[in-house]
Amino acid sequence: MHDSKIRIRNVSKVFTGGGRNVQALQDVSLDIRENEFVTFVGASGCGKSTLLRSIGGLERHSAGQILVEGRAIDGPGIDRAMVFQHYSLYPWLRVMENIKFCRQLKVVADTVRGDADVEVASGRADALLTLMGLKAFANAYPNQLSGGMQQRVAIARALMPKPQILLMDEPFGALDAQTREVMHDLIRHVHRLEKSTILFVTHDVEEAIYLGGRVVLMAPRPGRIDSVYEVPLPAERNQDMKLTAEFIALKKEILARIRETSGMNTDLELLEQLTRTAPA
């Protein structure tokens, strides 16, 4: 596939320590197109976050290759930004200062290299604040914000340098259901505006289907790609689509496959046996 933004080829990752090796990823291969929104699901321990961190340059894979536009990843880069489940804001900085922080680091680096007059893009920071609905909180500190607002600041900070690739590791996992729905529509809106390539890890199958153009299901022990599903929804989406027959059918299919790959047993006869043999 020649138009791939990201090419993952035969990637494996082994963690060593405590006298044993743990195979987190084994022979993972995947092509991701430019401006694609791909979501990753699977049981705990299937390597979703490890793969995402490897693409972000935060983990070194043990074997294989990860290429971005044909260049091998050898560490973090300004072309990639990551949003974690925990907000990771700087508590001593105000909202606007948090958003501008990574841009200011780039300015310092450019100045050290002798590049001429690089200024912080205040206009972009203002636009991101407005997009995230945080304009009135520009001078607030993180501890003065709700969890959902803090995560919007983290997303705005990640978007500040206009990364080509946005990596999101369960960013809405700690939010309540209503706030999650708002964030779902917001990140899809950002995707349309920014034209970024987004990779999104989640345990929530419904979230994965609603957000993604494709859903990649990973299986554990060792972590690997089991299945890839095309999402049968239009690019323009709304929450009512979660009630359509196509959405529900795909959700059931993916959930069933996750149960199979994780080794979870939901046999009713076995459950009844456990109940009968439980101590009084």
N, C-alpha and C positions, 0 to 999 in steps of 0.2 A: 504494500500500500504506500504509494509515493506521496500522498497528501497528508500523511500522519503528522500531527503536532508532536505527539509523544509515541515513541516506539519502545515497548518493553519486550525484551527477548531473553527467554530462558533464565529468568532471574531467580536466584535462590539466596536465602539468608539463614545462617546458622548462628545462634547465640551460644556462647560458651561461658561456663562459670559453675562453681560449686561441684566440679568434678564430672560434669555431664554436658552434653550438647543438646540443644533444642532446635529442631528444624522449623523455623517460623514460616519460611516460604520455600517452595520447591518448583522449579521449572515453570515460572509464570511468564506468559507471553500475551501481549495485548497491544492493539493499535488504537490510539485516540486521536480523533480528527480535530482540527482547529475549530474553536467556538463550540465544541461539543460539551454537553452537560452529562457526565457519567456518574452514576451512583453505585456504591459498593455495599453489599449486605452479606450476612453470613453469621454463623454462630461465633461466640467468643473464642478467641484463640486461632482464628482462621487466617490471620496475617493482614487484615485490611489496613490497620493503622501502620503496620510495619512497611507495607508497600507504599502507602502515602508518604511516609517520612523518607523513604528511599528516593521517591520522585522529588521531594523537596530538598534533598541533599543533606538531610539530618541523620540519615543512617547510611552506612556503606554496605551494599549488598555483597554477599560472599562469592557469587558467580553470576554470569550473564551480563546484560547491558541494558541501560536505560538511556535513551537518546531523546533530546528535545531539539527539534528541527535539525536532526542529524548530528548534534554535538553530544558527546557523552557527559553525563552529570558527574561532577567531581566535588560538589559541595553546594551550599545555598547560593542563590542568585537573585538579583533584583527582578528577573523575569518571572519568579515564582514567589507567591505569598501564601502563608499558612494561617488558618484560623483553627484554634483548638477548642475543645469542649469547655475548658475553663478560660475565663475571660483574659487573663494574663495582661491586664492593664497596669500601668505604672501608677501606684496610688498617690505619689507625690506630684503628679502632673494633672493639670486640668484636662477636660475633654478635648479641647482644640489642640493642646500641647501633645496629648497622647496620639491624636490623629496625625500630626505633623512629624512625629518623632523619627520614623524610619526615613522620611524624606530628608530630614535634617542630617541624618547619618550619611546619606548619599551626597549631600551638598558638601559636607566636611571632606569626604573621600575625593570628590571632584576637585576641591580646592587644593588638597594635598598634591594631587596630580598636576596642578597648575592650570586646570581648565578655567576659562574666563567666566567671571561674574555669573555664578549660578545662584538663583534666588528660590526660596521656598514658595511653592505654588499655593499661595493663600486662597486664590480663587477656586482652586480645585477642592481645598479643604472646606470652604464655605458651601460649595455645591454638594459635597458628600454629607455634610451636616444636615443640609436641607432634605436631601434624599432619605436620610435615615430618621427624619423627624426629630432631630436633636438641636435645632438652631437655638432654642431657648436655653440650652444647657451647655453652651460652649465653655463657660467659665466654671462649671461644676466639677467637683472631684468625683472619682469613681464610686466612693462609698456613699455618695449622695444620690446614686442612680439605682434603679431596679435592675434585676438580673438581665432582663430582655434589653434594656437600654445599654447596659455595659457591653453586651454582645454586639449590639449595633455599632458601638464605638470601635470594638475590636475589628469588625468587618470593614468599617470605614478606614481604619488605620491600614489594614491589609490592602485595600484598594487604592490608597493614596499614591503610591508610585506607579499606578496603572500597570499592574503585573499582567503578563500574557496568560499566566496560569494561576488559578486560585484553588488551593488545596484546603478542604474543610473536613476536619476530623470530629464528627459528632457535635457540631457547634450548637445545636439546639436541644441536646439531650437533657439538660437540666431545667428547661423552660416548661411552663404549663401549656396545656393543649391549645388554648386560645392564642397565646403569644406565639406559639410555634406556627400556627396557620398564618398569622400576620408575617412572620419571618420567611415562611415559604414563598409567599407572593412577592415579598420584598427582594429576596435573592434571585428569583426568576426575573424580576424587573431589572435588577442590576445586570444580570446576564445578557438581557436584550440590549441594554444601553452600552455596556462596556465591551461586549463581544469577547469576553474572556473565555478560556477553556477552563471548565470547572470540574473537579473531581471531589466527590462528596461521600464520606463514609458515614454509615448509620446502621443502627440495629432495627430501625423502624421500617418495615417493608412498605407500608403505605406512604411514608415520607419519600422513600427511594423512588417509588413509581411516580408520584406526583411531580417530583423535581426533575427526574432524569429523562434523557432521550433513550438511554440504555441503562439497564440494571445488570451489574456484574455480581454473580453469586459466587462467593468463595467458600471452600470447604476446609475444615481443620485437619490437623494431624496427618501429614504436614499441610501448611497453608498452600492452597492452590486454587486456580480458577476452575469452577465446576460447570457453570452455565452462564450464558449471556442472553438477556432478554431485550428485545426491541419493545419500547413502550408505545402502545397504539393510541396515543393521544396527540392532538394538535399542539403546535408550538404555543399558541395562546390558550392558557388554561385558567380554570376557576375551580373553587372548592367543590362545586356540585358534581364535577366529573368523577369524584371519588365514589359516587353512587351509581355510576354507569355499569352495565353488565361487563364490558371489556375490562374495566379497572378491577372489579371484584374478582373476575375469573383469573386475571394475572396475579393478583394478590394471593389467592388460594393456591395457585400453582407454585409460586415462589415459596410460600410458607411450608407447603408440603415437602418441597425439595430441601429446604433448610432442615426440617425434622429428619429427613432421610440421611443427609450428609453429616449431621451432628451426632447421629446414633441415639437420639432421644426416642424412647419407646412409649407410645400412647395407647398401647393395647388395653382395652377395657377389662378383659378377663384377668390380665396381670394386675391391674389396679385393684380389682375386686379381691384378688387373692391376698394382696398386701393388706387390705382392710380386714379380711377375715383373720389373718395371722397376727394382727397388731395386738400388743399386750393390753390387757384390761386396765 
